[in-house]
Amino acid sequence: MFFAVTSFVLIIVLSISLSFGRYLNHLPQEHRNFSSGTIKGYVKWFGRWLKSFLNLRRWDRCLDYLIAWGRENYRGWTAWVFYLLALSYAYQALSGFFFAWFIKRGLYGFPLLLHVAAGALFAICLAISLFLKARLYLPESLSSLGSSQTGGGFCCPILKKSFPRIYFQAVAFWIFVVSGFLLIVSTLGSMLPYFNFPAQILFFNLHRWAALVSVLSAILGLDSIIE
């Protein structure tokens, strides 16, 4: 119960924070603050945004954007690495958190088998993506890319400053990689017959919390790649 409530709250809080920062970026500089008018405007803007997903064409545009981003950032056949990574990860996240939130027994049966199979595909694609993209998110690359970007990826009214998207992409990328590695290690540890029951419980809890960190980083990364 503690994990279910905590994960749900953290995902909602991060999503609202990022969407609020995105809303502030569309306002004039003098209106980027925590005022009642700004909050009311954000609620109306967010409501219209959610309502737009009732239209199937909205989903088509989102899918087209994701495919186009993959082709632009993963050249040639490597675009399929990104697509398979996104697909396998989406199923793992949806199945894992759905059962954690709504099914008391947890993940089991055929969905669990698919979850494990998707995990194997995720591990392979994550390793290839790390090999392809790690250099882009190293500090020496970020300094040049950050200075060349115009406009902020996220407006922080507390600091009264906007930060380039590439910085959020880098943070999300490395957290996603580390948490993905922990997911893989915890899965292998729970499957191999070399550990006792307390160790199995430790791997189970590590897997759940690493999955939460991974989802939070994925939300941050997804927000940072949307123009």
Secondary structure, DSSP 8 states (H G I E B T S, - for coil): -HHHHHHHHHHHHHHHHHHHHHHHHTS-GGG-S--HHHHHHHHHHHHHHHHHTTSHHHHHHHHHHHHHHHHHHS-GGGHHHHHHHHHHHHHHHHHHHHHHHH-TT-S-HHHHHHHHHHHHHHHHHHHHHHHHHGGGGSHHHHHHHHHH--S-SEEETTTTEEE-HHHHHHHHHHHHHHHHHHHHHHHHHHHSTTS-HHHHHHHHHHHHHHHHHHHHHHHHHHHHH--
